[in-house]
Amino acid sequence: MWDFDTECSEVLRRTPTIKSFRFSIRAKNVRFRAGQFFYMDILVAGEKARHHFSFSNSPAERGYLEFTKRITASAYSQALDALKPGDWAHLSGPEGEFTLSRKWKKLAFLSGGIGITPLRSMMRYSLDKGLDYDIVLLYGNSSYEEIAFREELEAMERATPRLRVVHVLIAPPPGWRGKVGRIDSALMAEVIPDYRERLFYISGPPRMVMSLEDQLLALGLPQEQVKRDSFIGYE
Ligand SMILES: Cc1cc2nc3c(=O)[nH]c(=O)nc-3n(C[C@H](O)[C@H](O)[C@H](O)COP(=O)(O)OP(=O)(O)OC[C@H]3O[C@@H](n4cnc5c(N)ncnc54)[C@H](O)[C@@H]3O)c2cc1C
């Protein structure tokens, strides 16, 4: 475990509502596994406030720790939105078992919106380290503009035949050739026909995670073949 005071080093806008925040590493032996999460304190109206965040960077992207958050109207989000390079934060971690499997090589990632963060970390890590995972990502979003890491996901897909990304949009732009609507069992079976051979990872708001898990179980997948990461705090 590590635990240190630090400062924000960089803020990146990912979509109209999503930002990534990077922090300097101010301790020795700061390790984590792709897919894990950590705790972060910042000052909200002068008081320390703590939330959990998945790392959105990969352990192979060195020199900083990053998380990515949807900015909401909450006081915490608003304080985060105002965070700028040089501002204080306290980080501690890592925690979590939502990480790349040692046993399974064929994986399926299901996500909506901000739930992409631990999955992006795992995909980036697998690609950069040349690991032999075969990954299909089914990623649902409200609109094209709200697809976080869109260009990077496209670049990763071009870089290896072992990574496939299928976008699903609720309100697609004119001329959209991808999938439309919400992720459900019919779509899962259509775009991941070998779903029985894959270990599933579901990540996002709790209600979405529960619903997608129910749909997977309805397809006859055993519970042991489903890993979950619920972003408590979102409805
Ligand atoms: C393992 C894990 C990983 C996460 N990773 C991410 C991530 O990568 N990106 C991201 O945007 N969000 C992530 N979250 C959610 C994040 O911690 C915040 O809860 C969320 O961003 C909502 O914050 P807010 O500022 O919008 O709302 P807030 O008003 O701060 O929170 C909304 C409501 O949820 C409650 N709440 C917040 N956190 C918790 C909690 N941990 N347990 C119980 N109740 C809580 C608050 O008390 C409040 O009532 C993660 C959560 C968990 C548990």
The ligand as an ORCA input file, in Angstrom:
! r2SCAN-3c Opt
* xyz 0 1
  C     -14.396      1.031     -6.976
  C     -14.906      2.352     -7.509
  C     -14.297      2.929     -8.615
  C     -14.770      4.125     -9.145
  N     -14.154      4.656    -10.238
  C     -14.620      5.804    -10.762
  C     -14.017      6.364    -11.939
  O     -13.037      5.839    -12.489
  N     -14.564      7.500    -12.431
  C     -15.642      8.115    -11.830
  O     -16.106      9.145    -12.343
  N     -16.222      7.602    -10.738
  C     -15.735      6.484    -10.185
  N     -16.330      5.972     -9.054
  C     -17.447      6.731     -8.429
  C     -16.870      7.930     -7.616
  O     -16.205      7.482     -6.460
  C     -17.996      8.895     -7.184
  O     -18.826      8.284     -6.277
  C     -18.826      9.344     -8.322
  O     -17.924      9.986     -9.208
  C     -19.974     10.274     -7.909
  O     -19.436     11.474     -7.454
  P     -20.181     12.840     -7.663
  O     -19.207     13.927     -7.363
  O     -20.800     12.898     -8.989
  O     -21.353     12.802     -6.633
  P     -21.402     12.879     -5.050
  O     -22.500     13.813     -4.653
  O     -20.081     13.153     -4.438
  O     -21.856     11.407     -4.779
  C     -23.189     11.006     -5.115
  C     -23.786     10.210     -3.951
  O     -23.085      8.993     -3.804
  C     -22.585      8.857     -2.498
  N     -21.268      8.215     -2.612
  C     -20.192      8.695     -3.270
  N     -19.172      7.809     -3.184
  C     -19.638      6.771     -2.452
  C     -19.078      5.543     -2.023
  N     -17.846      5.206     -2.327
  N     -19.859      4.704     -1.305
  C     -21.137      5.015     -1.018
  N     -21.704      6.152     -1.396
  C     -20.984      7.020     -2.102
  C     -22.479     10.266     -1.946
  O     -22.572     10.246     -0.530
  C     -23.675     10.922     -2.600
  O     -24.852     10.648     -1.894
  C     -15.868      4.786     -8.521
  C     -16.462      4.232     -7.393
  C     -16.003      3.021     -6.885
  C     -16.667      2.445     -5.669
*
